[in-house]
Amino acid sequence: MESKQRQKTRRIGLTALAALLLTAAVVAVLMTYGGGVSAASRTRETVEDNCQLIQTMRYARCGHEVVRRLKADKEYKGCTLQQMQQAFAEWDITSFSPAEIEMSRTLPLYCPDHLVVLPDGAGTLGIYENKYGDGYALRTQLNIPLTDLPETLRETVHLGVGFATDQEIESWLETLES
């Protein structure tokens, strides 16, 4: 009698475990495929007028992150996810809906909070700033050739050295002169 009771308890336990695993599988499928929205219907969604682009830019040189919100240009109205992925090939689109598209990108730069000392194409140092988020603009030419720096510092400066203030740059330049 006792072994039949154990068998019955064991069957109930295994049945409960199977039901739990089945529920977990269903939840995983729903999460993967957008709560029942088929992948085919999502590929037919298109960008609406006034769609917001939420762009997250991560800056590898300083580790900072900037998020900007932009209204999508009118030329993107009616574009599908696939067309937007082609148009923004340098970005990773992380979320897509007709009204809002989220994307992210890592840039090998310092963020707009920093001033950057680096050489121009001719090898002359200048102070640059990241005004628009995705590239540097010359702020001040320093007229110091990269070749005047100690050999050990040239590679570092060639990649750019970031500073928070003009005073930090002045102090750094003074240490180079001494």
Stockholm file with secondary structure:
# STOCKHOLM 1.0

chainA/1-178         MESKQRQKTRRIGLTALAALLLTAAVVAVLMTYGGGVSAASRTRETVEDNCQLIQTMRYARCGHEVVRRLKADKEYKGCTLQQMQQAFAEWDITSFSPAEIEMSRTLPLYCPDHLVVLPDGAGTLGIYENKYGDGYALRTQLNIPLTDLPETLRETVHLGVGFATDQEIESWLETLES
#=GR chainA/1-178 SS CHHHHHHHHHHHHHHHHHHHHHHHHHHHHHHHTTTTCCHHHHHHCCCCTTCEEEEEEEETTTCCEEEEEEECCGGGTTCCHHHHHHHTTTSEEEEECSSEEEEEEEESSCCTTCEEEEECTTSEEEEEECSSSSSCEEEEEEEEEGGGSCHHHHHHHHHCEEESSHHHHHHHHHHHHC
#=GC SS_cons         CHHHHHHHHHHHHHHHHHHHHHHHHHHHHHHHTTTTCCHHHHHHCCCCTTCEEEEEEEETTTCCEEEEEEECCGGGTTCCHHHHHHHTTTSEEEEECSSEEEEEEEESSCCTTCEEEEECTTSEEEEEECSSSSSCEEEEEEEEEGGGSCHHHHHHHHHCEEESSHHHHHHHHHHHHC
//
